[in-house]
């Protein structure tokens, strides 16, 4: 591919886009370099110099090239001569060149603007704005020193001491910092101000004094300052007036590419400067920082001379051309395809790259730079909202991923989960045994309510539900069914006897000597009471606590048996009599069992006080054969 170096046609432009010493870098990438005759004459680079390094000087270099590099953008006439698909690399002020951008779009020319290169670390070597601002900042300090009719540095001689010049710099960007450094090297006392917070430290690093106006900072994007309001600008001008009035030279460098320069100094502020003062306005071409300045002219305001800059980097074309050419080479290198299978010299910009995408203005008949596109073609139409996709069924998605045909049926109504089954007690009863793996559990809601007769049958071994007493750690003796309460009074619960049992520190063995048959437990006596006792006498059993513990009443009266007998008459059963018969054989040895218990004899459980509260264990103590004589009867 061929890269052409165009000759600059803009008035006052003396720079060139490529210098002979960098041509070898392009040829080393595989490009053929063509140079228009006289392209480098303004920067003192002649045609022989280009030919000596391998470039070709040709009059039709631009018309036959694939890539055209220049400093200023090509004229519209030359743009129309370009072949379709040609690429141009140059400065391109898109806000002031709408007609030229339209011509580039209509000619299907791919154009890159050097001032649109993103200001990121990876693109610093391609930042042409910074490289040219460096030249302009130096030039401003030199112009101020040349126009000022006094010394910049301090001079101490035998004839006396000459005080240094006072220089104020507004704007501490690349150009402003270079102006500060140059003025400081020349010996002047320099003060500077910038609206960005980070600039104060940079100013001090150059040896100057930072002016602090105690105003809010204005940080913008890309390292530039944010646009200020009119009130903020008026207050800033008011606070800067005394500094400017005391200065011998004022240099203003505040500018933002593509926008009008802010007005920092009014005419009234310049009129307060000392006679012979100098004002250098670097931003005169974009509106000027000083009121009344004109680009390329020297204007007198009050006692000061105001110099308006116009294409200041071109006033030093040799260093400016070298720096700009290096920026171009770095950008071309970025857009050159590399790899083992790629032929040398393949210009292939990657439009997904941040730098390439940011610097591109037109490509393949379209304007890619959005602000320029909206300024020329109008705002972009709002995209139509995309319809929300219907959620695909899970089965369909899985089948589609497998490459199979999908059929989808509407889901049925959700089925409420069945209630969890109640935990089953461990028991030998087949009806209450744990469920088999394939056995369907029965909900506790479907279980029938058991009558006292059914519960008693289960306790005696008959078919029926598991007795609740099996929940305890030790299996208790069969329980007596609770007697039905009388119609006119409610029977007290068996647990009411617990408080008195808890009062005993250690329950003693419940034993009754044979010679004292009257010391019998009322509940056991009630089991042997005659069945024909009248049921109406069951009311006195309303105070079981008076007879629940034998230790509380060791000398119980015989009437206690008669008082407690109606309790058993209320619900006669047959099993206690069978049990009594089995216990009769043990009646003779009851005294020895309780006085000297053996491992084989049933012993009364000894529990601490806090365990007496279990009703099942209380019944266990009261159901033991404590009265052998009553059992024999």
Secondary structure as a PSIPRED ss2 file (coil, helix, strand):
# PSIPRED VFORMAT (PSIPRED V4.0)

   1 X C   1.000  0.000  0.000
   2 X E   0.000  0.000  1.000
   3 X E   0.000  0.000  1.000
   4 X E   0.000  0.000  1.000
   5 X E   0.000  0.000  1.000
   6 X C   1.000  0.000  0.000
   7 X C   1.000  0.000  0.000
   8 X C   1.000  0.000  0.000
   9 X C   1.000  0.000  0.000
  10 X C   1.000  0.000  0.000
  11 X C   1.000  0.000  0.000
  12 X C   1.000  0.000  0.000
  13 X C   1.000  0.000  0.000
  14 X C   1.000  0.000  0.000
  15 X C   1.000  0.000  0.000
  16 X C   1.000  0.000  0.000
  17 X C   1.000  0.000  0.000
  18 X C   1.000  0.000  0.000
  19 X C   1.000  0.000  0.000
  20 X H   0.000  1.000  0.000
  21 X H   0.000  1.000  0.000
  22 X H   0.000  1.000  0.000
  23 X H   0.000  1.000  0.000
  24 X H   0.000  1.000  0.000
  25 X H   0.000  1.000  0.000
  26 X H   0.000  1.000  0.000
  27 X H   0.000  1.000  0.000
  28 X H   0.000  1.000  0.000
  29 X C   1.000  0.000  0.000
  30 X C   1.000  0.000  0.000
  31 X C   1.000  0.000  0.000
  32 X E   0.000  0.000  1.000
  33 X E   0.000  0.000  1.000
  34 X E   0.000  0.000  1.000
  35 X E   0.000  0.000  1.000
  36 X C   1.000  0.000  0.000
  37 X C   1.000  0.000  0.000
  38 X C   1.000  0.000  0.000
  39 X C   1.000  0.000  0.000
  40 X C   1.000  0.000  0.000
  41 X H   0.000  1.000  0.000
  42 X H   0.000  1.000  0.000
  43 X H   0.000  1.000  0.000
  44 X C   1.000  0.000  0.000
  45 X C   1.000  0.000  0.000
  46 X C   1.000  0.000  0.000
  47 X H   0.000  1.000  0.000
  48 X H   0.000  1.000  0.000
  49 X H   0.000  1.000  0.000
  50 X H   0.000  1.000  0.000
  51 X H   0.000  1.000  0.000
  52 X H   0.000  1.000  0.000
  53 X C   1.000  0.000  0.000
  54 X C   1.000  0.000  0.000
  55 X C   1.000  0.000  0.000
  56 X E   0.000  0.000  1.000
  57 X E   0.000  0.000  1.000
  58 X C   1.000  0.000  0.000
  59 X C   1.000  0.000  0.000
  60 X C   1.000  0.000  0.000
  61 X H   0.000  1.000  0.000
  62 X H   0.000  1.000  0.000
  63 X H   0.000  1.000  0.000
  64 X H   0.000  1.000  0.000
  65 X C   1.000  0.000  0.000
  66 X C   1.000  0.000  0.000
  67 X E   0.000  0.000  1.000
  68 X E   0.000  0.000  1.000
  69 X E   0.000  0.000  1.000
  70 X C   1.000  0.000  0.000
  71 X C   1.000  0.000  0.000
  72 X C   1.000  0.000  0.000
  73 X C   1.000  0.000  0.000
  74 X C   1.000  0.000  0.000
  75 X C   1.000  0.000  0.000
  76 X H   0.000  1.000  0.000
  77 X H   0.000  1.000  0.000
  78 X H   0.000  1.000  0.000
  79 X H   0.000  1.000  0.000
  80 X H   0.000  1.000  0.000
  81 X H   0.000  1.000  0.000
  82 X C   1.000  0.000  0.000
  83 X C   1.000  0.000  0.000
  84 X C   1.000  0.000  0.000
  85 X C   1.000  0.000  0.000
  86 X C   1.000  0.000  0.000
  87 X E   0.000  0.000  1.000
  88 X E   0.000  0.000  1.000
  89 X E   0.000  0.000  1.000
  90 X E   0.000  0.000  1.000
  91 X C   1.000  0.000  0.000
  92 X C   1.000  0.000  0.000
  93 X C   1.000  0.000  0.000
  94 X H   0.000  1.000  0.000
  95 X H   0.000  1.000  0.000
  96 X H   0.000  1.000  0.000
  97 X C   1.000  0.000  0.000
  98 X H   0.000  1.000  0.000
  99 X H   0.000  1.000  0.000
 100 X H   0.000  1.000  0.000
 101 X H   0.000  1.000  0.000
 102 X H   0.000  1.000  0.000
 103 X H   0.000  1.000  0.000
 104 X H   0.000  1.000  0.000
 105 X H   0.000  1.000  0.000
 106 X H   0.000  1.000  0.000
 107 X C   1.000  0.000  0.000
 108 X C   1.000  0.000  0.000
 109 X C   1.000  0.000  0.000
 110 X E   0.000  0.000  1.000
 111 X E   0.000  0.000  1.000
 112 X E   0.000  0.000  1.000
 113 X E   0.000  0.000  1.000
 114 X H   0.000  1.000  0.000
 115 X H   0.000  1.000  0.000
 116 X H   0.000  1.000  0.000
 117 X C   1.000  0.000  0.000
 118 X C   1.000  0.000  0.000
 119 X C   1.000  0.000  0.000
 120 X C   1.000  0.000  0.000
 121 X H   0.000  1.000  0.000
 122 X H   0.000  1.000  0.000
 123 X H   0.000  1.000  0.000
 124 X H   0.000  1.000  0.000
 125 X H   0.000  1.000  0.000
 126 X H   0.000  1.000  0.000
 127 X C   1.000  0.000  0.000
 128 X H   0.000  1.000  0.000
 129 X H   0.000  1.000  0.000
 130 X H   0.000  1.000  0.000
 131 X H   0.000  1.000  0.000
 132 X H   0.000  1.000  0.000
 133 X H   0.000  1.000  0.000
 134 X H   0.000  1.000  0.000
 135 X H   0.000  1.000  0.000
 136 X H   0.000  1.000  0.000
 137 X H   0.000  1.000  0.000
 138 X H   0.000  1.000  0.000
 139 X H   0.000  1.000  0.000
 140 X H   0.000  1.000  0.000
 141 X H   0.000  1.000  0.000
 142 X H   0.000  1.000  0.000
 143 X H   0.000  1.000  0.000
 144 X H   0.000  1.000  0.000
 145 X H   0.000  1.000  0.000
 146 X H   0.000  1.000  0.000
 147 X H   0.000  1.000  0.000
 148 X C   1.000  0.000  0.000
 149 X C   1.000  0.000  0.000
 150 X C   1.000  0.000  0.000
 151 X C   1.000  0.000  0.000
 152 X C   1.000  0.000  0.000
 153 X C   1.000  0.000  0.000
 154 X C   1.000  0.000  0.000
 155 X E   0.000  0.000  1.000
 156 X E   0.000  0.000  1.000
 157 X E   0.000  0.000  1.000
 158 X C   1.000  0.000  0.000
 159 X C   1.000  0.000  0.000
 160 X E   0.000  0.000  1.000
 161 X E   0.000  0.000  1.000
 162 X E   0.000  0.000  1.000
 163 X C   1.000  0.000  0.000
 164 X C   1.000  0.000  0.000
 165 X C   1.000  0.000  0.000
 166 X E   0.000  0.000  1.000
 167 X E   0.000  0.000  1.000
 168 X E   0.000  0.000  1.000
 169 X E   0.000  0.000  1.000
 170 X E   0.000  0.000  1.000
 171 X C   1.000  0.000  0.000
 172 X C   1.000  0.000  0.000
 173 X C   1.000  0.000  0.000
 174 X H   0.000  1.000  0.000
 175 X H   0.000  1.000  0.000
 176 X H   0.000  1.000  0.000
 177 X H   0.000  1.000  0.000
 178 X H   0.000  1.000  0.000
 179 X H   0.000  1.000  0.000
 180 X H   0.000  1.000  0.000
 181 X H   0.000  1.000  0.000
 182 X H   0.000  1.000  0.000
 183 X H   0.000  1.000  0.000
 184 X H   0.000  1.000  0.000
 185 X H   0.000  1.000  0.000
 186 X C   1.000  0.000  0.000
 187 X C   1.000  0.000  0.000
 188 X C   1.000  0.000  0.000
 189 X E   0.000  0.000  1.000
 190 X E   0.000  0.000  1.000
 191 X E   0.000  0.000  1.000
 192 X E   0.000  0.000  1.000
 193 X E   0.000  0.000  1.000
 194 X C   1.000  0.000  0.000
 195 X C   1.000  0.000  0.000
 196 X C   1.000  0.000  0.000
 197 X C   1.000  0.000  0.000
 198 X C   1.000  0.000  0.000
 199 X H   0.000  1.000  0.000
 200 X H   0.000  1.000  0.000
 201 X H   0.000  1.000  0.000
 202 X H   0.000  1.000  0.000
 203 X H   0.000  1.000  0.000
 204 X H   0.000  1.000  0.000
 205 X H   0.000  1.000  0.000
 206 X C   1.000  0.000  0.000
 207 X C   1.000  0.000  0.000
 208 X C   1.000  0.000  0.000
 209 X E   0.000  0.000  1.000
 210 X E   0.000  0.000  1.000
 211 X C   1.000  0.000  0.000
 212 X C   1.000  0.000  0.000
 213 X C   1.000  0.000  0.000
 214 X C   1.000  0.000  0.000
 215 X C   1.000  0.000  0.000
 216 X C   1.000  0.000  0.000
 217 X C   1.000  0.000  0.000
 218 X C   1.000  0.000  0.000
 219 X E   0.000  0.000  1.000
 220 X C   1.000  0.000  0.000
 221 X H   0.000  1.000  0.000
 222 X H   0.000  1.000  0.000
 223 X H   0.000  1.000  0.000
 224 X C   1.000  0.000  0.000
 225 X E   0.000  0.000  1.000
 226 X C   1.000  0.000  0.000
 227 X C   1.000  0.000  0.000
 228 X C   1.000  0.000  0.000
 229 X C   1.000  0.000  0.000
 230 X H   0.000  1.000  0.000
 231 X H   0.000  1.000  0.000
 232 X H   0.000  1.000  0.000
 233 X H   0.000  1.000  0.000
 234 X H   0.000  1.000  0.000
 235 X H   0.000  1.000  0.000
 236 X H   0.000  1.000  0.000
 237 X H   0.000  1.000  0.000
 238 X H   0.000  1.000  0.000
 239 X H   0.000  1.000  0.000
 240 X H   0.000  1.000  0.000
 241 X H   0.000  1.000  0.000
 242 X H   0.000  1.000  0.000
 243 X H   0.000  1.000  0.000
 244 X H   0.000  1.000  0.000
 245 X H   0.000  1.000  0.000
 246 X C   1.000  0.000  0.000
 247 X C   1.000  0.000  0.000
 248 X C   1.000  0.000  0.000
 249 X E   0.000  0.000  1.000
 250 X E   0.000  0.000  1.000
 251 X E   0.000  0.000  1.000
 252 X E   0.000  0.000  1.000
 253 X C   1.000  0.000  0.000
 254 X C   1.000  0.000  0.000
 255 X C   1.000  0.000  0.000
 256 X C   1.000  0.000  0.000
 257 X C   1.000  0.000  0.000
 258 X C   1.000  0.000  0.000
 259 X C   1.000  0.000  0.000
 260 X C   1.000  0.000  0.000
 261 X C   1.000  0.000  0.000
 262 X C   1.000  0.000  0.000
 263 X C   1.000  0.000  0.000
 264 X C   1.000  0.000  0.000
 265 X E   0.000  0.000  1.000
 266 X C   1.000  0.000  0.000
 267 X H   0.000  1.000  0.000
 268 X H   0.000  1.000  0.000
 269 X H   0.000  1.000  0.000
 270 X H   0.000  1.000  0.000
 271 X H   0.000  1.000  0.000
 272 X C   1.000  0.000  0.000
 273 X C   1.000  0.000  0.000
 274 X C   1.000  0.000  0.000
 275 X C   1.000  0.000  0.000
 276 X C   1.000  0.000  0.000
 277 X C   1.000  0.000  0.000
 278 X E   0.000  0.000  1.000
 279 X E   0.000  0.000  1.000
 280 X E   0.000  0.000  1.000
 281 X E   0.000  0.000  1.000
 282 X C   1.000  0.000  0.000
 283 X C   1.000  0.000  0.000
 284 X H   0.000  1.000  0.000
 285 X H   0.000  1.000  0.000
 286 X H   0.000  1.000  0.000
 287 X C   1.000  0.000  0.000
 288 X C   1.000  0.000  0.000
 289 X C   1.000  0.000  0.000
 290 X E   0.000  0.000  1.000
 291 X C   1.000  0.000  0.000
 292 X C   1.000  0.000  0.000
 293 X C   1.000  0.000  0.000
 294 X C   1.000  0.000  0.000
 295 X C   1.000  0.000  0.000
 296 X C   1.000  0.000  0.000
 297 X C   1.000  0.000  0.000
 298 X E   0.000  0.000  1.000
 299 X E   0.000  0.000  1.000
 300 X E   0.000  0.000  1.000
 301 X E   0.000  0.000  1.000
 302 X C   1.000  0.000  0.000
 303 X C   1.000  0.000  0.000
 304 X E   0.000  0.000  1.000
 305 X E   0.000  0.000  1.000
 306 X E   0.000  0.000  1.000
 307 X E   0.000  0.000  1.000
 308 X E   0.000  0.000  1.000
 309 X C   1.000  0.000  0.000
 310 X C   1.000  0.000  0.000
 311 X C   1.000  0.000  0.000
 312 X H   0.000  1.000  0.000
 313 X H   0.000  1.000  0.000
 314 X H   0.000  1.000  0.000
 315 X H   0.000  1.000  0.000
 316 X H   0.000  1.000  0.000
 317 X H   0.000  1.000  0.000
 318 X H   0.000  1.000  0.000
 319 X H   0.000  1.000  0.000
 320 X H   0.000  1.000  0.000
 321 X H   0.000  1.000  0.000
 322 X H   0.000  1.000  0.000
 323 X H   0.000  1.000  0.000
 324 X H   0.000  1.000  0.000
 325 X H   0.000  1.000  0.000
 326 X H   0.000  1.000  0.000
 327 X H   0.000  1.000  0.000
 328 X H   0.000  1.000  0.000
 329 X H   0.000  1.000  0.000
 330 X H   0.000  1.000  0.000
 331 X H   0.000  1.000  0.000
 332 X H   0.000  1.000  0.000
 333 X H   0.000  1.000  0.000
 334 X H   0.000  1.000  0.000
 335 X C   1.000  0.000  0.000
 336 X E   0.000  0.000  1.000
 337 X C   1.000  0.000  0.000
 338 X C   1.000  0.000  0.000
 339 X C   1.000  0.000  0.000
 340 X C   1.000  0.000  0.000
 341 X C   1.000  0.000  0.000
 342 X C   1.000  0.000  0.000
 343 X C   1.000  0.000  0.000
 344 X C   1.000  0.000  0.000
 345 X C   1.000  0.000  0.000
 346 X C   1.000  0.000  0.000
 347 X E   0.000  0.000  1.000
 348 X C   1.000  0.000  0.000
 349 X C   1.000  0.000  0.000
 350 X C   1.000  0.000  0.000
 351 X C   1.000  0.000  0.000
 352 X C   1.000  0.000  0.000
 353 X C   1.000  0.000  0.000
 354 X H   0.000  1.000  0.000
 355 X H   0.000  1.000  0.000
 356 X H   0.000  1.000  0.000
 357 X H   0.000  1.000  0.000
 358 X H   0.000  1.000  0.000
 359 X H   0.000  1.000  0.000
 360 X E   0.000  0.000  1.000
 361 X E   0.000  0.000  1.000
 362 X E   0.000  0.000  1.000
 363 X E   0.000  0.000  1.000
 364 X C   1.000  0.000  0.000
 365 X C   1.000  0.000  0.000
 366 X E   0.000  0.000  1.000
 367 X E   0.000  0.000  1.000
 368 X C   1.000  0.000  0.000
 369 X C   1.000  0.000  0.000
 370 X H   0.000  1.000  0.000
 371 X H   0.000  1.000  0.000
 372 X H   0.000  1.000  0.000
 373 X H   0.000  1.000  0.000
 374 X H   0.000  1.000  0.000
 375 X H   0.000  1.000  0.000
 376 X H   0.000  1.000  0.000
 377 X H   0.000  1.000  0.000
 378 X C   1.000  0.000  0.000
 379 X C   1.000  0.000  0.000
 380 X C   1.000  0.000  0.000
 381 X C   1.000  0.000  0.000
 382 X C   1.000  0.000  0.000
 383 X C   1.000  0.000  0.000
 384 X C   1.000  0.000  0.000
 385 X C   1.000  0.000  0.000
 386 X C   1.000  0.000  0.000
 387 X C   1.000  0.000  0.000
 388 X C   1.000  0.000  0.000
 389 X C   1.000  0.000  0.000
 390 X C   1.000  0.000  0.000
 391 X C   1.000  0.000  0.000
 392 X C   1.000  0.000  0.000
 393 X C   1.000  0.000  0.000
 394 X H   0.000  1.000  0.000
 395 X H   0.000  1.000  0.000
 396 X H   0.000  1.000  0.000
 397 X H   0.000  1.000  0.000
 398 X H   0.000  1.000  0.000
 399 X H   0.000  1.000  0.000
 400 X H   0.000  1.000  0.000
 401 X H   0.000  1.000  0.000
 402 X H   0.000  1.000  0.000
 403 X C   1.000  0.000  0.000
 404 X C   1.000  0.000  0.000
 405 X C   1.000  0.000  0.000
 406 X C   1.000  0.000  0.000
 407 X C   1.000  0.000  0.000
 408 X C   1.000  0.000  0.000
 409 X C   1.000  0.000  0.000
 410 X C   1.000  0.000  0.000
 411 X C   1.000  0.000  0.000
 412 X C   1.000  0.000  0.000
 413 X C   1.000  0.000  0.000
 414 X C   1.000  0.000  0.000
 415 X C   1.000  0.000  0.000
 416 X C   1.000  0.000  0.000
 417 X C   1.000  0.000  0.000
 418 X C   1.000  0.000  0.000
 419 X C   1.000  0.000  0.000
 420 X C   1.000  0.000  0.000
 421 X C   1.000  0.000  0.000
 422 X C   1.000  0.000  0.000
 423 X C   1.000  0.000  0.000
 424 X C   1.000  0.000  0.000
 425 X C   1.000  0.000  0.000
 426 X C   1.000  0.000  0.000
 427 X C   1.000  0.000  0.000
 428 X C   1.000  0.000  0.000
 429 X C   1.000  0.000  0.000
 430 X C   1.000  0.000  0.000
 431 X C   1.000  0.000  0.000
 432 X C   1.000  0.000  0.000
 433 X C   1.000  0.000  0.000
 434 X C   1.000  0.000  0.000
 435 X C   1.000  0.000  0.000
 436 X C   1.000  0.000  0.000
 437 X C   1.000  0.000  0.000
 438 X C   1.000  0.000  0.000
 439 X C   1.000  0.000  0.000
 440 X C   1.000  0.000  0.000
 441 X C   1.000  0.000  0.000
 442 X C   1.000  0.000  0.000
 443 X C   1.000  0.000  0.000
 444 X H   0.000  1.000  0.000
 445 X H   0.000  1.000  0.000
 446 X H   0.000  1.000  0.000
 447 X C   1.000  0.000  0.000
 448 X C   1.000  0.000  0.000
 449 X C   1.000  0.000  0.000
 450 X C   1.000  0.000  0.000
 451 X C   1.000  0.000  0.000
 452 X H   0.000  1.000  0.000
 453 X H   0.000  1.000  0.000
 454 X H   0.000  1.000  0.000
 455 X H   0.000  1.000  0.000
 456 X H   0.000  1.000  0.000
 457 X H   0.000  1.000  0.000
 458 X H   0.000  1.000  0.000
 459 X H   0.000  1.000  0.000
 460 X C   1.000  0.000  0.000
 461 X C   1.000  0.000  0.000
 462 X C   1.000  0.000  0.000
 463 X C   1.000  0.000  0.000
 464 X C   1.000  0.000  0.000
 465 X C   1.000  0.000  0.000
 466 X C   1.000  0.000  0.000
 467 X C   1.000  0.000  0.000
 468 X H   0.000  1.000  0.000
 469 X H   0.000  1.000  0.000
 470 X H   0.000  1.000  0.000
 471 X H   0.000  1.000  0.000
 472 X C   1.000  0.000  0.000
 473 X C   1.000  0.000  0.000
 474 X C   1.000  0.000  0.000
 475 X C   1.000  0.000  0.000
 476 X C   1.000  0.000  0.000
 477 X C   1.000  0.000  0.000
 478 X C   1.000  0.000  0.000
 479 X C   1.000  0.000  0.000
 480 X C   1.000  0.000  0.000
 481 X C   1.000  0.000  0.000
 482 X C   1.000  0.000  0.000
 483 X C   1.000  0.000  0.000
 484 X C   1.000  0.000  0.000
 485 X C   1.000  0.000  0.000
 486 X C   1.000  0.000  0.000
 487 X C   1.000  0.000  0.000
 488 X C   1.000  0.000  0.000
 489 X C   1.000  0.000  0.000
 490 X C   1.000  0.000  0.000
 491 X C   1.000  0.000  0.000
 492 X C   1.000  0.000  0.000
 493 X C   1.000  0.000  0.000
 494 X H   0.000  1.000  0.000
 495 X H   0.000  1.000  0.000
 496 X H   0.000  1.000  0.000
 497 X H   0.000  1.000  0.000
 498 X H   0.000  1.000  0.000
 499 X H   0.000  1.000  0.000
 500 X H   0.000  1.000  0.000
 501 X H   0.000  1.000  0.000
 502 X H   0.000  1.000  0.000
 503 X C   1.000  0.000  0.000
 504 X C   1.000  0.000  0.000
 505 X C   1.000  0.000  0.000
 506 X C   1.000  0.000  0.000
 507 X C   1.000  0.000  0.000
 508 X C   1.000  0.000  0.000
 509 X C   1.000  0.000  0.000
 510 X C   1.000  0.000  0.000
 511 X C   1.000  0.000  0.000
 512 X C   1.000  0.000  0.000
 513 X C   1.000  0.000  0.000
 514 X C   1.000  0.000  0.000
 515 X C   1.000  0.000  0.000
 516 X C   1.000  0.000  0.000
 517 X C   1.000  0.000  0.000
 518 X C   1.000  0.000  0.000
 519 X C   1.000  0.000  0.000
 520 X C   1.000  0.000  0.000
 521 X C   1.000  0.000  0.000
 522 X H   0.000  1.000  0.000
 523 X H   0.000  1.000  0.000
 524 X H   0.000  1.000  0.000
 525 X H   0.000  1.000  0.000
 526 X H   0.000  1.000  0.000
 527 X H   0.000  1.000  0.000
 528 X H   0.000  1.000  0.000
 529 X C   1.000  0.000  0.000
 530 X C   1.000  0.000  0.000
 531 X C   1.000  0.000  0.000
 532 X C   1.000  0.000  0.000
 533 X C   1.000  0.000  0.000
 534 X C   1.000  0.000  0.000
 535 X H   0.000  1.000  0.000
 536 X H   0.000  1.000  0.000
 537 X H   0.000  1.000  0.000
 538 X H   0.000  1.000  0.000
 539 X H   0.000  1.000  0.000
 540 X H   0.000  1.000  0.000
 541 X C   1.000  0.000  0.000
 542 X C   1.000  0.000  0.000
 543 X C   1.000  0.000  0.000
 544 X H   0.000  1.000  0.000
 545 X H   0.000  1.000  0.000
 546 X H   0.000  1.000  0.000
 547 X C   1.000  0.000  0.000
 548 X C   1.000  0.000  0.000
 549 X C   1.000  0.000  0.000
 550 X H   0.000  1.000  0.000
 551 X H   0.000  1.000  0.000
 552 X H   0.000  1.000  0.000
 553 X H   0.000  1.000  0.000
 554 X C   1.000  0.000  0.000
 555 X C   1.000  0.000  0.000
 556 X C   1.000  0.000  0.000
 557 X C   1.000  0.000  0.000
 558 X C   1.000  0.000  0.000
 559 X H   0.000  1.000  0.000
 560 X H   0.000  1.000  0.000
 561 X H   0.000  1.000  0.000
 562 X H   0.000  1.000  0.000
 563 X H   0.000  1.000  0.000
 564 X H   0.000  1.000  0.000
 565 X H   0.000  1.000  0.000
 566 X H   0.000  1.000  0.000
 567 X H   0.000  1.000  0.000
 568 X H   0.000  1.000  0.000
 569 X H   0.000  1.000  0.000
 570 X C   1.000  0.000  0.000
 571 X C   1.000  0.000  0.000
 572 X C   1.000  0.000  0.000
 573 X C   1.000  0.000  0.000
 574 X C   1.000  0.000  0.000
 575 X H   0.000  1.000  0.000
 576 X H   0.000  1.000  0.000
 577 X H   0.000  1.000  0.000
 578 X H   0.000  1.000  0.000
 579 X H   0.000  1.000  0.000
 580 X H   0.000  1.000  0.000
 581 X H   0.000  1.000  0.000
 582 X H   0.000  1.000  0.000
 583 X H   0.000  1.000  0.000
 584 X H   0.000  1.000  0.000
 585 X C   1.000  0.000  0.000
 586 X C   1.000  0.000  0.000
 587 X C   1.000  0.000  0.000
 588 X C   1.000  0.000  0.000
 589 X C   1.000  0.000  0.000
 590 X H   0.000  1.000  0.000
 591 X H   0.000  1.000  0.000
 592 X H   0.000  1.000  0.000
 593 X H   0.000  1.000  0.000
 594 X H   0.000  1.000  0.000
 595 X H   0.000  1.000  0.000
 596 X C   1.000  0.000  0.000
 597 X C   1.000  0.000  0.000
 598 X C   1.000  0.000  0.000
 599 X C   1.000  0.000  0.000
 600 X C   1.000  0.000  0.000
 601 X C   1.000  0.000  0.000
 602 X C   1.000  0.000  0.000
 603 X C   1.000  0.000  0.000
 604 X C   1.000  0.000  0.000
 605 X C   1.000  0.000  0.000
 606 X C   1.000  0.000  0.000
 607 X C   1.000  0.000  0.000
 608 X C   1.000  0.000  0.000
 609 X H   0.000  1.000  0.000
 610 X H   0.000  1.000  0.000
 611 X H   0.000  1.000  0.000
 612 X C   1.000  0.000  0.000
 613 X C   1.000  0.000  0.000
 614 X C   1.000  0.000  0.000
 615 X H   0.000  1.000  0.000
 616 X H   0.000  1.000  0.000
 617 X H   0.000  1.000  0.000
 618 X H   0.000  1.000  0.000
 619 X H   0.000  1.000  0.000
 620 X H   0.000  1.000  0.000
 621 X H   0.000  1.000  0.000
 622 X H   0.000  1.000  0.000
 623 X C   1.000  0.000  0.000
 624 X C   1.000  0.000  0.000
 625 X C   1.000  0.000  0.000
 626 X C   1.000  0.000  0.000
 627 X C   1.000  0.000  0.000
 628 X H   0.000  1.000  0.000
 629 X H   0.000  1.000  0.000
 630 X H   0.000  1.000  0.000
 631 X H   0.000  1.000  0.000
 632 X H   0.000  1.000  0.000
 633 X C   1.000  0.000  0.000
